[in-house]
Amino acid sequence: MASQDAERHWTIEDLDFSRIALDKVRPDENLFYLVTSASFIESGSDLYTHNLVNFFQGDDEVTEWLSQHWELEELQHGRALRAYVRHVWPEFDWDTAYQNFLKEYATYCKVELLAPTRGLEMTARCVVETGTATYYRAMARSTNEPVLQDLATRIATDEVNHYKHFYRYYRRYREQEKLGRLRVMGTIGRRTLELKSEDADCAIRHVVQTRSPDRASDTAYVQQLSADMNSTIRTNLSAGTTLKMLMRPLELPAKVQTVIQYPIRQFMQHVFLR
């Protein structure tokens, strides 16, 4: 029985939304955009899953895990975040905003936009999971509302577990493809830059369009919202953990790591923590 409990994945029913301290979160516009934008991106995870399953066709271990575990957990994250938004900000028309978001977001989710090899795509997946784990850890630290702290921590834990799976698959493909560190480093750098581009920008725009339609065309306003969100994440993240996860696919020997760790950390801080 204890073993079954240990293996049981959390569900939305484990979250007691009646315990939400509305006075702590409802007036917080920045938190509204952080949670709602995340709920959109997580809810669109099935688009990426289908692309990845096609990309890794023939690798049953990977495709089965993607479709039977990763996709289900990512979509659950979306449902849980959506439920939180609906409880705290019931006046927000989540469904309409999400459908508008999805129409645009689908154009970014194409197989041809994945990395050129399976090993490099696994590298990119490690970067993405680093970003999401960092985001939710920072979200949990940024609020004193207990239900959101609990939810964000649960999601962050899932993202770290996803990272471990992608990293294991990466190591297998790295050996098969004889990937050098320069190619891996290039993928890490490119994918890290992309973390702050299309997905988040698309989500924020569509949240604003429904939340404050009169401000939707105000580029400066939308950019300020994005800057405030980035500031919250940057202020509350654990830089050491984030950089360690980003650097791990390089698998630097101890002696080499000692010599070049500082410049790599500086580069990652410039790219990821700017």
Residue pairs with C-beta under 8 A, 6 or more apart in sequence:
9 73
10 154
11 76
12 76
12 79
12 80
12 83
15 80
15 83
15 84
15 147
15 150
15 151
16 147
17 83
17 84
17 87
17 147
19 146
19 147
20 84
20 87
20 88
20 145
20 147
20 148
21 145
21 146
21 147
22 88
24 143
24 144
24 145
25 31
25 88
25 143
25 145
25 148
26 88
26 89
28 143
30 225
30 228
30 229
30 232
31 142
31 143
31 148
32 85
32 88
32 89
32 92
32 211
33 204
33 207
33 225
33 228
33 229
34 139
34 142
34 229
34 232
34 233
35 81
35 84
35 85
35 139
35 148
36 81
36 85
36 89
36 92
36 94
36 97
36 203
36 207
36 211
37 200
37 203
37 204
37 207
37 229
38 77
38 81
38 135
38 136
38 139
38 203
39 78
39 81
39 82
39 84
39 85
39 94
39 98
40 78
40 97
40 98
40 101
40 102
40 105
40 203
40 206
40 207
41 78
41 105
41 199
41 200
41 203
42 74
42 75
42 77
42 78
42 81
43 75
43 78
43 79
43 81
43 82
43 98
44 78
44 101
44 102
44 105
44 106
44 109
45 70
45 71
45 74
45 75
45 77
45 78
46 71
46 75
47 105
47 106
47 109
48 109
49 66
49 67
49 70
49 71
49 74
51 109
51 110
51 111
51 114
52 66
52 114
52 121
52 125
53 63
53 66
53 67
54 111
55 111
55 114
55 118
55 121
56 62
56 63
56 66
56 118
57 63
59 118
61 169
62 169
65 165
69 165
70 162
70 165
73 158
73 162
77 155
77 158
80 151
80 155
81 151
81 155
82 94
82 98
84 147
84 148
84 151
85 92
85 94
86 92
86 94
92 210
92 211
93 210
96 210
97 206
97 207
97 209
97 210
97 211
98 206
100 206
100 209
100 210
101 202
101 203
101 206
101 207
104 202
104 206
105 199
105 202
105 203
108 198
108 199
108 202
114 121
114 124
115 121
115 123
115 124
115 187
115 191
117 173
117 177
117 179
118 173
118 177
119 170
119 173
119 174
119 176
119 177
119 179
120 179
120 183
120 184
120 187
122 166
122 167
122 169
122 170
122 173
122 174
123 170
123 179
123 184
123 187
123 188
123 191
123 249
124 187
124 191
125 166
125 170
126 163
126 166
126 167
126 170
126 245
126 246
126 248
126 249
127 187
127 188
127 191
127 192
127 195
127 246
128 191
128 195
129 159
129 160
129 162
129 163
129 166
129 245
130 163
130 242
130 245
130 246
131 192
131 195
131 272
132 155
132 156
132 159
133 156
133 159
133 160
133 163
133 245
134 233
134 237
134 238
134 241
134 242
135 233
136 152
136 153
136 155
136 156
136 159
137 152
137 153
137 156
137 236
137 237
137 238
137 241
138 232
138 233
138 234
138 235
138 236
138 237
139 148
139 152
139 232
139 233
139 236
140 148
140 149
140 152
140 153
140 156
141 236
141 237
142 232
142 233
142 235
142 236
143 149
143 152
163 245
167 248
167 249
170 249
173 179
174 184
174 249
181 250
181 251
181 252
184 249
184 250
185 250
188 246
188 247
188 249
188 250
189 267
189 271
192 246
192 268
192 271
192 272
193 271
195 272
196 230
200 226
200 229
201 226
204 222
204 225
204 226
204 229
205 216
205 222
208 215
208 216
208 221
208 222
208 225
209 216
215 221
215 222
216 222
234 273
237 273
239 269
239 273
242 272
242 273
243 265
243 268
243 269
243 272
246 268
246 272
247 261
247 264
247 265
247 268
250 264
252 260
252 261
